[in-house]
C-alpha cells in the first residue's frame, strides 16, 4: 500500500498528495509522514515546487481533521444523548471538562508529535463539543508544524526517507505507550490513595 | 508501606486489569524505543534507503550520488530521457520483475562509485608501563 501510494506521487503529484493526506487525517492507514518525507525529497531534486507542496499538504491534513471533528460532533450527538440519560455520576461532564482543560495541548501535539492519536483526538474533540474555532486554531498550528518539519527533513535526508519515516513512527508510538502508561499509573495511584472504587 | 500493601491486597479485578495494562503499555513503549535505536543506528554510518519500486530514476541517482545517466544506462533507457515513472512501473511495463531491475541498478551504482579508501594503518602498540 505504501509503495503504491508513493509510486503515484512522481506521476500525479499534488492531487495524490492531497487525497492521501486527507484520508490519513480521517484515520485511514496511509503513510502520511512517509509521504511528506518523500515529497520533501522530490522538492530537493526540483521535481515538485516547495510552497504548493506545503499549502496542499497542510490544507489536506486540516480538511481531514475537520471531517473527523464533524463526525464526532454531529454523529456522536445521538450516542451521547443516550449515554447522558443514564450517566448519573456525571462522567460525561467530567470528560467535557477534561477536554476543555487539555484539549488545546492534545490537539496540537497529536498533529505532529503523537500522530497515531490524531484521528481519535479529532473524533473525541467533536464528541466533547470542544469549541470548533479553538479546534481549528490548534489544528492549523500543529499541521503547519508537521508539514514544515517533515518536508524539511525529506529535503535534508533525501537519500534516507524510509529510515527517517521508521524512526519518527517508532518515536510517536513510544510516546503513545508512555502516555498510556502514565494514564494507567495515575489511575492506580488514585486507587491506592482512596482505596479500590 | 504496610498500608499500601494492605490496599493492594484489597484490589479488585478492575485494579489488577490496570496493573496488567500498565505493564503492557511500558513493554510496548520499551519495544518502540528499541526499534527507534535500531533505526537511528541505520543513519550513522550513512546508509542509503534500499531501492524501492516507488523510486524514480532521478531519486535513485540523487540518493546514491551518481549521475542520472548511470541509472538510465543500467535499465536500458536513453541518457537524459528524464523519465519520471517509478521503477516498479517501468519494470511492469517491460514484463520484468522489479528485483531484476534493482539488481542491475545496484551493479551499475557499485561500478560507478569509487571504492572506499583503505583503512589507515593501526597505531603501533603502546610501550608497556613499568
Interface residues (C-beta under 8 A of the other chain):
Chain A: X2 X3 X4 X6 X7 X9 X10 X11 X38 X41 X42 X44 X45 X47 X157 X158 X159 X160 X161 X162 X163 X164 X166 X167 X170 X171 X173 X174 X175 X176 X177 X178 X180 X181 X184 X185 X187 X188 X191 X192 X195 X196 X197
Chain B: X4 X7 X8 X10 X11 X12 X14 X15 X18 X19 X21 X22 X25 X26 X28 X29 X30 X32 X33 X35 X36 X39 X40 X42 X43 X46 X47 X48 X49 X50 X52 X53 X54 X56 X58 X59 X62 X63 X64 X65 X84 X85 X86 X88 X89
